[in-house]
Amino acid sequence: MRLSSRYFNRFTFDAAGSAAVEFALTLPLLLLLVLGTAEFGRVLWVQNSIQYATEQAARCAAFKLTGCADAAATQTFAASQVHGYATTAAEFTVTYEACGVTGTNGVQVSASVPFTPLLSPSSLLPFESNLAITLTGQSCRPMY
């Protein structure tokens, strides 16, 4: 019994490898913080890009520019204006109604785009598949 306690006491005062253990304990938290910050920045980027696309498509349709002759063409134009994320024309809706100045007709473009995280199918972060959100954007321009 005395022999095993002597080895145990020697083991408890040995500090070799403690930095490796501390690094192994803090690395997952550090990676979660860095990757989470990058993913949050990506969400903000895509949201801003969708809002920009709806504004440009509403402007294009309001001024009856070449690429926005009807609702389908405006949807296609809006999908082409989203940068940094793949969208389809079906995710955009175009309606012609009164908006902005009273007594004038207008065009309203709205978008509803599902956002999927980069690591969603990963077994490393199984909870991230529950984080799928829908990003929206809307813009209305009067037609003169």
VENLIN-V579342 format. One line per field, one symbol per residue. psi: psi as a letter, one per 20 degrees, with the letter a starting at -180 (. if undefined). burial: + if it has 16 or more other C-alpha atoms within 10 Angstrom, else -. A space follows every 10 residues. Layout:
psi->???
burial->???
//
This chain:
psi->hhghhghghh hhipjpjhhh ghghhighgg gggghhgghg hhghggghhg ggghghhhgg hhjlrgjlha gghhgggghi ippjqprrhi iqqpqorpqd pqjqqrpppq qoppppqhkh jpignhihhi jprppqqqqp pqp.
burial->---------- ---------- ---------- ---------- -++--+++++ ++++++++++ ++-----+-- +-+++++++- ++----+-+- ++++-+-++- ----++++++ +++-+++--+ -------++- ----++++++ +++-
//
